[in-house]
């Protein structure tokens, strides 16, 4: 279990990467509105391509996170049902013992 990432950590990681991507995009937008030389524009295009890749990664990560959270919810449901079944059996056993 030590090699698995908790959902809370996944949410933090996603938020961190998302915030980083937005900050870069805002920085690029500022530079583009000011104007730049051809070298800077080339650099900006490369950074925009990297941001596009990062955005794709973020979307995939968001899907993975949503699936993980759905699995956790399903696991919780299974555990709740199992505990209810165990409790019911215990209560039944206590009733039979008291007869």
N, C-alpha and C positions, 0 to 999 in steps of 0.2 A: 504494500500500500504506500510505501515511502516514495515510489517513483511516479505516483499519480498526482495530478494537480487538483487541488480543491476548487470547486466552482467559484468560491469567492476570489481565489487567486486568478482564475481565468477571467473573471469580470474585471479585476484590477488591470490585468495585462491588456485586455481589449481596450479599456478606457484610456490607458497610458498610450498605446499605439495610435488610437483614434485622435487623441488630443495632439500628439506629435505630428500626425499627418495634417490636421487642420492648421496648426501653427505654421508649418512649412508652406502650405497653400496660401495662407494670408500673407506671409512674407514675400512670396513670389508675386502675388497680386500687387503689393505695394511697389516692388521694384519695377514691375511692368508699367504701372501708371506713371512713374517718374520718368521712365525712358532709360534706355541702356544701349551700349555699343554692341556690335555683332558678337564679340566673344562672350559677353555677358548673356546675350540672348541665347547663344548656343548652350551655355551652361544651364540657363533656365529651362530650356527645352529638355535637356537631359534630366534635370531634377523633376520636371513635370512627368516625364516618362517613369521615373522612379516612384513618384507619388501615385501614378496610375497603377503600377504594380502593387504598391503598398495598399491602395484602396481595394484592389482585387483580393489581396491577402486578408484585409480586414473583413471583407464580405464573407470570405470562406471561413474565417475565424468566428464571425458572428453566427454563421450557420452551424458550425461545430459546437459552439457554446449553447445555442438553442437546443440542439440535439442532446447534448450532455445534460442540460437542465431537465429536459423531458424524460430522459432515462432516470435521473435522480427522482423525479416525481413519481414515475412508475415504480421504482424500487421502494419508495416510501409507501405507496399504496399496497404493494405486495406485503411489506412488513406489517402494516396496520392490519391487513386481513389475517395474516398469520397470527399476530398477537391476539386478535379478537377470537380466532378459532381456539387458540391455546387457553384463553380465559374462559371460553365457553366450556371446554373440556374439563378444566379445573373446577368450575362451578358445578358441572354435572357430577364429577367425582365426589365433591364435597356433599352434594345432595344425597347421593347413593350411600355414602359412608354414614350419614346421619340417620338413615332409615333403620 
